[in-house]
Amino acid sequence: MSGPEELKTQEPAMDRPVHLAQTPAPRTIIFFDFARGIAAQAVVLGHALNIFLPGIFMVPGRRVFYMQSFAVVIFFVLSGYLITSAVLKKRRHAGFTFRSYLLDRVARVVYPLIPALVLIVVFDLLVFHGSKRLPFINIDLSGQAIAGSFSMLFNHPLLQEAAVRTQWKWVDVGPVGTGAPLWSVVAEWWIYVAFGILALVVLEGRRIGFIRGCALVFAIAVPLGYMSRGSYESLAWIIGMLYAVGAERLRALPWSLHAWMAGLGAAAFWAGLHYTGQNLHAAATVGPASVAFCHLYFALEGRKHLRPVAGGPVAPRGVSGTPRAVFHRGSIFLSSFSYSLYLIHFSVITYLWYYLHGTLPAWQLILLSLVACNLLAYGFYFLVERHFHRVGKVLKHHLLPQRGPA
């Protein structure tokens, strides 16, 4: 497989006005849309099963396959592949810099996260009236937890180490209230920062500078810290990144090879599950699952003859109303609000448990959780998340230098 040095582009920057889109809209990749949408639903269902059926899914010492943990692995490998692919395409554009890359990430990740955090804090205070310990989560609504979540600094390994070595215990905080699953969003944010500095500053041969150097150390400490504690989700991101770097060569390989590699990866994943006791955070499970996922993509949708010719028409997706067209539309729809669903689902499930766990049977609460989470998440997507493109344009207009045509 090709190495990270291929992140360097050999093409000159285009002589075009910066901040303008210079390529057609990207082709929708149904495989990724389907995976993202189903993974988000698996997170909701997995957490609902844990909370409403603790006698089955939360028994100490019992080996259980937590589908939500597997879904997070899918999110990480997807993110690594898609972000790297986007950077490789955009780096040839004259206006694409680390600052514009970071503003894109702010618009896509942080912009929906902030109002979600506001809603979590407000509703947690209304429901719980302060910090409280529930059977499955510690509701921490302290000022430190609120500040740590809004600043994307909770669970940071360097701050945790500083708290141990000093008397500054306040710097080590966890997620606020019912925002426990947001650890993965924060972890990915710091991976984005580290990757952006490495790909758009270091590999370009530019001087990294003191501030960016400190930012790189601070950012890269997050995935390294999680891996040092046995949580290897960041490995999935790295594997997705490497497959994106080598994508052109991988697309030329035959279907049979990808199918074999996907099968071997899946077999290694199940073997890892057996030997780690269903540990979906271990390198022995995260690594093979990520490799299998990437080869499955190339086998099903990522090979050259399955992709449209550059500048040519996109291949038809099927006649409207056919099962294939319905599947495509459904995948795109579920994918569209998957991030919103991830942001708010745990809070909604927790509120349902708090008010109804002694009233309704578990199976009704699980179904109610799926329905309520999806409806509220789509509402959040419609009102907030779907505007991230517009937010990105505003941020770039005000925070990036405006140039005319070269």
C-alpha positions as CSV (number, residue, x, y, z in Angstrom):
1,M,0.0,0.0,0.0
2,S,1.2,3.5,-0.7
3,G,2.6,5.5,2.1
4,P,1.7,8.9,3.6
5,E,4.1,10.7,1.3
6,E,1.5,10.4,-1.4
7,L,-0.4,13.2,0.4
8,K,1.9,15.5,-1.5
9,T,0.4,16.7,-4.7
10,Q,2.4,17.0,-7.9
11,E,0.0,19.3,-9.6
12,P,0.3,23.1,-9.6
13,A,-2.4,25.1,-7.8
14,M,-5.2,26.2,-10.0
15,D,-5.3,29.8,-11.1
16,R,-8.9,30.4,-9.9
17,P,-10.4,32.6,-7.3
18,V,-10.1,31.1,-3.9
19,H,-13.1,29.9,-1.8
20,L,-15.0,29.0,-4.9
21,A,-16.0,25.4,-5.6
22,Q,-13.8,24.1,-8.4
23,T,-15.1,20.6,-8.8
24,P,-18.6,19.2,-9.4
25,A,-20.6,18.1,-6.5
26,P,-19.2,14.7,-5.2
27,R,-20.9,11.6,-6.2
28,T,-23.1,10.0,-3.5
29,I,-21.5,6.8,-2.2
30,I,-24.5,4.7,-1.2
31,F,-22.3,2.2,0.6
32,F,-21.1,4.9,3.0
33,D,-24.5,6.4,3.4
34,F,-26.0,3.1,4.2
35,A,-23.2,2.2,6.7
36,R,-23.5,5.6,8.4
37,G,-27.3,5.5,8.7
38,I,-27.4,1.9,10.0
39,A,-24.6,2.5,12.4
40,A,-26.4,5.5,13.9
41,Q,-29.6,3.4,14.4
42,A,-27.4,0.6,16.0
43,V,-26.1,3.1,18.5
44,V,-29.6,4.1,19.5
45,L,-30.8,0.5,19.7
46,G,-27.7,-0.7,21.6
47,H,-28.0,2.0,24.2
48,A,-31.7,1.4,24.6
49,L,-31.0,-2.3,25.2
50,N,-28.4,-1.5,27.8
51,I,-30.6,0.9,29.7
52,F,-33.9,-0.9,29.5
53,L,-32.6,-4.5,29.7
54,P,-29.6,-4.3,32.1
55,G,-30.2,-7.8,33.3
56,I,-29.1,-9.1,29.9
57,F,-26.7,-6.5,28.6
58,M,-25.1,-4.9,31.7
59,V,-24.3,-8.0,33.8
60,P,-20.7,-7.8,35.1
61,G,-18.5,-10.5,33.7
62,R,-20.9,-11.5,30.9
63,R,-19.7,-11.4,27.4
64,V,-22.0,-9.3,25.2
65,F,-21.6,-7.9,21.7
66,Y,-22.3,-4.2,22.1
67,M,-23.5,-3.1,18.7
68,Q,-23.1,0.6,19.6
69,S,-19.3,0.0,20.2
70,F,-19.1,-1.7,16.8
71,A,-21.0,1.2,15.2
72,V,-18.5,3.7,16.7
73,V,-15.7,1.8,14.9
74,I,-17.6,2.2,11.6
75,F,-17.9,5.9,12.3
76,F,-14.2,6.2,12.8
77,V,-13.1,4.3,9.8
78,L,-15.6,6.1,7.6
79,S,-14.4,9.5,8.9
80,G,-10.7,8.6,8.3
81,Y,-11.5,7.5,4.7
82,L,-13.8,10.4,3.8
83,I,-11.8,13.2,5.4
84,T,-8.6,12.1,3.8
85,S,-10.2,11.7,0.4
86,A,-11.6,15.2,0.7
87,V,-8.3,16.7,1.6
88,L,-6.5,14.9,-1.2
89,K,-9.0,16.3,-3.7
90,K,-9.0,19.8,-2.3
91,R,-5.2,20.3,-1.7
92,R,-4.7,21.1,-5.4
93,H,-7.0,24.2,-5.1
94,A,-5.3,27.5,-4.5
95,G,-7.5,28.5,-1.6
96,F,-7.3,25.3,0.4
97,T,-5.2,25.8,3.5
98,F,-5.1,24.4,7.0
99,R,-7.2,27.3,8.1
100,S,-9.9,26.7,5.5
101,Y,-9.8,22.9,6.3
102,L,-10.3,23.7,10.0
103,L,-13.2,26.0,9.4
104,D,-14.8,23.3,7.3
105,R,-14.5,20.9,10.3
106,V,-15.8,23.6,12.7
107,A,-18.9,24.1,10.5
108,R,-19.5,20.3,10.1
109,V,-18.7,19.1,13.6
110,V,-18.6,21.9,16.1
111,Y,-21.5,24.0,14.8
112,P,-24.2,21.2,15.4
113,L,-22.5,20.2,18.6
114,I,-22.8,23.5,20.4
115,P,-26.6,23.8,20.2
116,A,-26.9,20.1,21.1
117,L,-24.8,20.7,24.2
118,V,-27.0,23.7,25.1
119,L,-30.1,21.5,24.8
120,I,-28.5,18.8,26.8
121,V,-27.6,21.1,29.7
122,V,-30.9,22.9,29.7
123,F,-33.1,19.8,29.7
124,D,-30.8,17.9,32.1
125,L,-31.2,20.8,34.6
126,L,-35.0,20.8,34.0
127,V,-35.3,17.0,34.5
128,F,-32.6,16.3,37.2
129,H,-32.3,19.7,38.9
130,G,-28.6,19.3,39.3
131,S,-25.9,16.5,39.4
132,K,-27.3,13.0,40.1
133,R,-26.2,9.4,39.9
134,L,-28.4,7.1,37.8
135,P,-27.8,3.3,37.6
136,F,-26.1,3.6,34.2
137,I,-24.6,7.2,34.2
138,N,-23.4,9.9,36.4
139,I,-25.2,13.2,35.6
140,D,-22.5,15.8,36.2
141,L,-23.9,19.3,35.7
142,S,-21.1,21.1,37.5
143,G,-19.6,24.3,36.0
144,Q,-16.3,22.4,35.2
145,A,-18.2,19.7,33.2
146,I,-20.1,22.3,31.3
147,A,-17.0,24.3,30.5
148,G,-15.1,21.1,29.5
149,S,-17.8,20.0,27.1
150,F,-18.2,23.4,25.4
151,S,-14.4,23.8,25.0
152,M,-13.9,20.1,23.7
153,L,-11.5,19.4,26.6
154,F,-13.2,16.7,28.6
155,N,-11.5,13.4,29.0
156,H,-8.3,14.9,27.6
157,P,-5.3,12.7,28.5
158,L,-2.9,15.6,29.1
159,L,-5.3,17.3,31.4
160,Q,-6.0,14.1,33.3
161,E,-2.3,13.6,33.8
162,A,-1.9,17.2,34.9
163,A,-4.7,16.7,37.5
164,V,-2.9,13.6,38.9
165,R,0.5,15.4,39.2
166,T,-0.8,18.7,40.6
167,Q,-3.6,19.9,42.8
168,W,-5.6,21.2,39.9
169,K,-8.3,18.5,40.0
170,W,-10.7,20.7,38.3
171,V,-8.9,20.4,34.9
172,D,-9.9,16.7,34.7
173,V,-13.6,16.6,33.8
174,G,-15.9,14.2,32.1
175,P,-18.8,14.9,29.7
176,V,-21.6,17.1,30.8
177,G,-24.9,15.5,32.0
178,T,-26.3,13.0,29.6
179,G,-23.7,13.7,26.9
180,A,-21.6,10.7,27.7
181,P,-21.4,9.3,24.0
182,L,-20.0,12.7,22.9
183,W,-16.5,11.5,23.9
184,S,-16.1,10.1,20.4
185,V,-17.0,13.4,18.8
186,V,-14.4,15.2,20.9
187,A,-11.8,12.5,20.1
188,E,-12.5,12.8,16.4
189,W,-12.2,16.6,16.6
190,W,-8.7,16.4,17.9
191,I,-7.8,13.7,15.3
192,Y,-9.0,16.2,12.7
193,V,-6.8,18.9,14.1
194,A,-3.7,16.6,14.2
195,F,-4.4,15.3,10.7
196,G,-4.8,18.8,9.3
197,I,-1.5,20.0,10.7
198,L,0.3,16.9,9.5
199,A,-1.2,16.8,6.0
200,L,-1.5,20.5,5.2
201,V,1.5,21.9,7.0
202,V,4.2,19.4,7.7
203,L,4.0,17.4,4.5
204,E,3.8,20.7,2.5
205,G,7.3,21.5,3.9
206,R,6.0,24.6,5.6
207,R,7.3,25.8,8.9
208,I,5.0,24.5,11.6
209,G,5.6,27.3,14.1
210,F,5.3,27.3,17.9
211,I,1.5,27.6,18.1
212,R,0.8,24.9,15.6
213,G,3.4,22.7,17.2
214,C,1.8,23.0,20.5
215,A,-1.6,22.3,18.9
216,L,-0.3,19.2,17.2
217,V,1.1,17.8,20.5
218,F,-2.1,18.7,22.3
219,A,-4.3,17.1,19.6
220,I,-2.3,14.0,19.0
221,A,-2.2,13.2,22.7
222,V,-5.9,12.4,22.5
223,P,-5.8,9.3,20.2
224,L,-2.5,8.2,21.8
225,G,-4.0,8.6,25.3
226,Y,-7.1,6.6,24.4
227,M,-5.0,3.8,22.8
228,S,-2.7,3.7,25.9
229,R,-5.8,2.9,27.9
230,G,-6.9,0.1,25.5
231,S,-9.4,2.1,23.4
232,Y,-8.2,1.7,19.8
233,E,-11.0,3.4,17.9
234,S,-8.4,5.9,16.6
235,L,-6.8,3.0,14.9
236,A,-9.9,2.6,12.7
237,W,-9.5,6.3,11.7
238,I,-5.9,5.7,10.7
239,I,-6.8,2.6,8.7
240,G,-9.5,4.5,6.9
241,M,-6.9,7.3,6.1
242,L,-4.4,4.8,4.7
243,Y,-7.0,3.2,2.5
244,A,-8.0,6.6,1.2
245,V,-4.3,7.4,0.4
246,G,-4.0,4.2,-1.6
247,A,-7.5,4.3,-3.1
248,E,-6.5,4.7,-6.7
249,R,-4.3,1.6,-6.7
250,L,-6.9,-0.3,-4.7
251,R,-9.6,0.5,-7.2
252,A,-7.6,-1.2,-9.9
253,L,-7.5,-4.5,-8.0
254,P,-10.0,-7.2,-9.0
255,W,-13.3,-7.9,-7.1
256,S,-12.1,-11.3,-6.0
257,L,-9.1,-9.9,-4.1
258,H,-11.2,-7.4,-2.2
259,A,-13.8,-10.1,-1.4
260,W,-11.1,-12.3,-0.1
261,M,-9.5,-9.5,2.0
262,A,-13.0,-8.6,3.4
263,G,-13.6,-12.2,4.3
264,L,-10.2,-12.6,6.0
265,G,-10.7,-9.3,7.9
266,A,-14.1,-10.5,9.1
267,A,-12.7,-13.8,10.2
268,A,-9.9,-12.1,12.1
269,F,-12.4,-9.8,13.7
270,W,-14.5,-12.7,15.0
271,A,-11.4,-14.4,16.2
272,G,-10.4,-11.2,18.0
273,L,-13.8,-11.0,19.6
274,H,-13.4,-14.6,20.9
275,Y,-9.9,-14.0,22.4
276,T,-10.6,-10.6,23.8
277,G,-13.9,-11.5,25.4
278,Q,-16.1,-9.4,23.0
279,N,-13.9,-6.3,23.5
280,L,-14.8,-4.0,20.7
281,H,-12.2,-1.4,21.8
282,A,-9.2,-3.7,21.4
283,A,-6.8,-3.4,18.5
284,A,-7.4,-7.1,17.7
285,T,-11.0,-6.3,16.9
286,V,-10.9,-2.7,15.7
287,G,-8.1,-3.3,13.2
288,P,-9.6,-6.3,11.3
289,A,-13.1,-4.8,11.3
290,S,-11.8,-1.6,9.7
291,V,-9.8,-3.6,7.1
292,A,-12.8,-5.7,6.3
293,F,-15.0,-2.6,6.0
294,C,-12.7,-0.9,3.6
295,H,-12.3,-3.9,1.3
296,L,-16.0,-4.5,1.3
297,Y,-16.5,-0.9,0.0
298,F,-14.0,-1.5,-2.8
299,A,-15.6,-4.8,-3.6
300,L,-19.1,-3.4,-3.8
301,E,-18.8,0.2,-5.0
302,G,-15.3,1.5,-5.0
303,R,-13.6,0.0,-8.0
304,K,-12.8,2.0,-11.1
305,H,-15.4,0.5,-13.5
306,L,-18.1,1.3,-11.0
307,R,-17.2,5.0,-10.8
308,P,-18.4,7.6,-13.3
309,V,-15.9,9.0,-15.8
310,A,-14.6,12.4,-14.8
311,G,-16.7,15.0,-16.4
312,G,-19.2,12.5,-17.6
313,P,-22.7,11.8,-16.4
314,V,-23.3,10.0,-13.2
315,A,-24.6,6.4,-13.7
316,P,-28.3,6.1,-13.2
317,R,-29.3,4.9,-9.8
318,G,-32.4,3.0,-10.9
319,V,-35.9,3.9,-11.9
320,S,-37.9,5.8,-9.3
321,G,-40.0,3.4,-7.2
322,T,-37.9,0.3,-7.8
323,P,-36.5,-1.5,-4.8
324,R,-33.0,-0.3,-5.7
325,A,-34.1,3.4,-5.9
326,V,-36.0,3.0,-2.6
327,F,-32.9,1.5,-0.9
328,H,-30.8,4.4,-2.2
329,R,-33.2,7.1,-1.0
330,G,-33.6,5.4,2.3
331,S,-29.8,5.1,2.8
332,I,-29.3,8.8,2.0
333,F,-32.2,9.8,4.3
334,L,-30.9,7.8,7.3
335,S,-27.4,9.1,6.7
336,S,-28.5,12.7,6.4
337,F,-29.4,13.1,10.1
338,S,-27.2,10.4,11.6
339,Y,-24.9,13.0,13.3
340,S,-27.9,14.7,14.9
341,L,-29.2,11.3,16.0
342,Y,-25.8,10.5,17.6
343,L,-25.7,13.9,19.4
344,I,-29.1,13.7,21.2
345,H,-30.1,10.1,21.4
346,F,-28.6,9.2,24.8
347,S,-30.3,12.2,26.4
348,V,-33.7,11.2,25.0
349,I,-33.3,7.6,26.1
350,T,-32.3,8.7,29.6
351,Y,-35.3,11.0,29.9
352,L,-37.6,8.2,28.8
353,W,-36.1,5.9,31.4
354,Y,-36.3,8.5,34.1
355,Y,-40.0,9.1,33.6
356,L,-41.3,5.8,32.3
357,H,-39.1,2.9,33.4
358,G,-41.5,1.9,36.1
359,T,-44.6,2.3,33.9
360,L,-44.0,0.7,30.6
361,P,-42.4,-2.7,29.8
362,A,-38.9,-2.7,28.4
363,W,-39.9,-3.6,24.8
364,Q,-42.3,-0.7,24.6
365,L,-39.6,1.7,25.9
366,I,-37.1,0.4,23.4
367,L,-39.5,1.0,20.5
368,L,-40.5,4.3,21.9
369,S,-36.8,5.3,22.1
370,L,-36.2,4.4,18.5
371,V,-39.2,6.5,17.3
372,A,-38.6,9.4,19.6
373,C,-34.9,9.7,19.0
374,N,-35.4,9.6,15.2
375,L,-38.1,12.2,15.2
376,L,-36.3,14.6,17.5
377,A,-33.0,14.0,15.6
378,Y,-34.6,14.8,12.3
379,G,-36.1,17.9,13.8
380,F,-32.7,19.0,15.1
381,Y,-31.1,18.2,11.7
382,F,-33.8,20.2,9.9
383,L,-33.4,23.2,12.2
384,V,-29.7,23.1,12.8
385,E,-27.4,20.6,11.2
386,R,-28.4,20.9,7.6
387,H,-27.3,24.5,7.5
388,F,-23.6,23.7,8.1
389,H,-22.7,24.6,4.5
390,R,-24.0,28.1,5.0
391,V,-22.2,28.4,8.3
392,G,-19.0,27.3,6.7
393,K,-19.3,29.9,4.0
394,V,-20.0,32.6,6.6
395,L,-17.0,31.6,8.6
396,K,-14.7,31.6,5.6
397,H,-16.0,34.9,4.4
398,H,-15.2,36.6,7.8
399,L,-12.1,34.6,8.9
400,L,-10.2,33.9,5.7
401,P,-8.4,36.5,3.6
402,Q,-10.4,37.3,0.4
403,R,-8.4,37.3,-2.8
404,G,-9.3,38.1,-6.3
405,P,-8.5,35.9,-9.4
406,A,-4.8,35.0,-9.7
